[in-house]
Amino acid sequence: MGALRAAVDRYLEKLRVERGYAHGTLDNYARSLARLAERAENLGLSAWSQLRAEQAQALLADLHRQHLTAGTLRHTASAWRGFFKFLAGEGEVAVNPALGLRSPKLRRKLPEVLDADEMTQLVEVPGDDPDAVRDRALLELLYSSGLRVSELCGVRWRDFDLADGTLRVTGKGSKMRIVPVGAKALEALAALRDQDACGADDPLVRGARGRPLTPNGVRARLKRRANEQGIWKRVYPHLMRHSCASHLLESSGDLRAVQELLGHADIATTQVYTHLDFQHLAKVYDAAHPRARRKAGQ
């Protein structure tokens, strides 16, 4: 293994061990840095200190021409900047050639959501058979607490306080937080616990042979239940999280509380929901304000 690749591996190991990055995030970093290492090797470089800023910019431009999305290019540039910052700390480079990288502006896409009526229709799964009880608990919890699918799949019964109505979850970067659980979700979870005779170390939501339900398993269940419940939009775990955040913000206006619930490190990530809230306000205003109503034909 060459010196260039060895440095990349050291950086990825630091992200894994010291920063607790998830496997998916590490894979994204590895792909971004592998592209950079391949270009450096093709240029005949033997050390990262030999890479110039214009060479890094030329590679990013090449990736742009390969039709990588703006989001992927921005993440790639960010990964390169972090890598060279690490190398500077190790004394391997004097300057960061990725600092001035220019990447396409990211057009922010508003998250999709279900409205309150659609969400009620989705989560009220009929029946008392084991699958219905299990899926009702899964849906109610996702919507109640705005969990990421990875967080849901990692939760065990010992993390759940039925009396207090709270759940301890481990989010990105292995950060733990306590989230509230709503009354309907509490009822559904109590029924699931009684049905499955769960122990403290059992997964909160189980799949085949009592194993933790996988993210793909959760997605499949959501898709099936949405079809059965007559929801014809594409339903997926993060849609439940978006809907929870949007409905909370719409009712409370408390951005900081929604940030804490979702486990966002930066409130700027949460602020996207203020745009959704404004859309709702605009619709209400247009429908209700006497001076906002348009005449027929306009």
PENOR-V556513 format. One record per helix or strand of 3 or more residues. SS is the DSSP state (@ for helix, = for strand). FROM is the first residue (numbers start at 1). TO is the last residue. Records with the same first field share a line. If there is no record, write none. Layout:
SS=FROM-TO + FROM-TO
This chain:
@=3-17 + 23-42 + 48-50 + 53-65 + 70-89 + 116-123 + 130-145 + 149-154 + 157-159 + 172-174 + 183-196 + 208-210 + 215-228 + 237-252 + 255-262 + 267-270 + 272-288
==166-170 + 176-180
